[in-house]
Amino acid sequence: MKFKGLSKKMPILSLLLVAAAFSVNALAKEITIKHNPDITIQPRSLSNRVCLYDGKDYSLGSILVVENIVLECKAENDFESNGRLKWHKVEKKAP
C-alpha cells in the first residue's frame, strides 16, 4: 500500500495543519477607520418661539381643536417670559 508510513506521520501532519490554520489568523490585520459623519441641522430661527402641530408652526396664543380637545399654545413654564412654548389642554368651563 502506498500510505504505509503515513500512519506514523499523521499526528505530525495534523499538528502542522492546525498550526498553519492559526498562523493565518495571526497574520491577518484588523484595520478600523473612525469616521464621524457631518450632521448639519438647519434650526428654525432661534428667536421664534412656536408650538408645533402636524408639521406647522403656531404662535403664542394659538388655539387648536383636535378630536374635540381644545389646545392652546402657551408658555411651558408660567414663570418664564422667554422660555419654550407647549400645547396646554383647555378645560371646558361648566355653564
C-alpha positions as CSV (number, residue, x, y, z in Angstrom):
1,M,0.0,0.0,0.0
2,K,1.3,3.5,-0.8
3,F,0.4,5.1,2.5
4,K,2.2,2.7,4.9
5,G,4.4,5.3,6.5
6,L,1.6,7.9,6.6
7,S,0.0,6.5,9.8
8,K,3.2,7.4,11.8
9,K,3.4,10.8,10.3
10,M,-0.4,11.6,10.7
11,P,-0.1,13.2,14.2
12,I,2.8,15.5,12.9
13,L,0.8,16.4,9.8
14,S,-2.3,17.2,11.9
15,L,-0.2,19.4,14.2
16,L,1.3,21.2,11.2
17,L,-2.2,21.7,9.7
18,V,-3.6,23.2,12.9
19,A,-0.5,25.4,13.3
20,A,-0.9,26.7,9.8
21,A,-4.6,27.4,10.3
22,F,-3.8,29.5,13.4
23,S,-0.9,31.3,11.8
24,V,-3.1,32.6,9.0
25,N,-5.4,34.3,11.6
26,A,-2.3,35.6,13.5
27,L,-1.0,37.3,10.3
28,A,-4.4,38.9,9.5
29,K,-4.5,42.6,10.3
30,E,-7.6,44.3,11.5
31,I,-8.0,47.9,10.3
32,T,-10.5,50.2,11.9
33,I,-11.4,53.5,10.3
34,K,-13.0,56.0,12.6
35,H,-15.5,58.2,10.7
36,N,-17.7,60.7,12.3
37,P,-20.3,61.9,9.7
38,D,-21.0,65.6,9.5
39,I,-24.5,66.3,10.6
40,T,-26.0,69.6,9.6
41,I,-29.1,70.8,11.3
42,Q,-30.9,73.8,9.9
43,P,-32.6,75.2,13.1
44,R,-35.6,77.5,12.8
45,S,-34.9,81.0,13.8
46,L,-33.8,80.8,17.4
47,S,-35.9,83.8,18.3
48,N,-39.1,82.1,17.1
49,R,-41.0,80.5,20.0
50,V,-43.6,78.3,18.5
51,C,-45.8,75.3,19.2
52,L,-45.7,72.6,16.5
53,Y,-48.6,70.5,15.2
54,D,-48.8,68.5,12.0
55,G,-45.5,70.0,10.8
56,K,-46.7,73.6,11.1
57,D,-45.6,76.3,13.5
58,Y,-48.2,78.0,15.7
59,S,-47.5,81.2,17.7
60,L,-48.2,82.0,21.3
61,G,-52.0,82.1,22.0
62,S,-52.9,79.9,19.0
63,I,-55.9,77.6,19.7
64,L,-56.5,74.2,18.0
65,V,-59.3,71.8,18.3
66,V,-58.2,68.2,17.8
67,E,-60.8,65.4,18.2
68,N,-62.9,67.6,20.5
69,I,-59.9,68.5,22.6
70,V,-59.1,72.3,22.8
71,L,-55.4,73.1,22.9
72,E,-53.8,76.5,23.5
73,C,-50.2,77.4,22.7
74,K,-48.8,78.8,25.9
75,A,-45.5,79.1,27.8
76,E,-44.2,75.8,29.1
77,N,-43.5,77.4,32.5
78,D,-45.6,80.4,33.6
79,F,-42.7,82.0,35.4
80,E,-40.7,82.4,32.2
81,S,-41.2,85.2,29.7
82,N,-38.9,83.8,27.0
83,G,-39.0,80.1,27.6
84,R,-40.3,77.3,25.3
85,L,-43.9,77.0,24.3
86,K,-46.1,74.0,24.5
87,W,-49.7,72.9,23.9
88,H,-51.9,73.1,27.0
89,K,-55.3,71.4,27.2
90,V,-58.0,74.0,27.8
91,E,-60.6,72.8,30.3
92,K,-64.2,73.4,29.3
93,K,-66.0,75.7,31.8
94,A,-69.3,74.5,33.2
95,P,-72.3,76.7,32.3
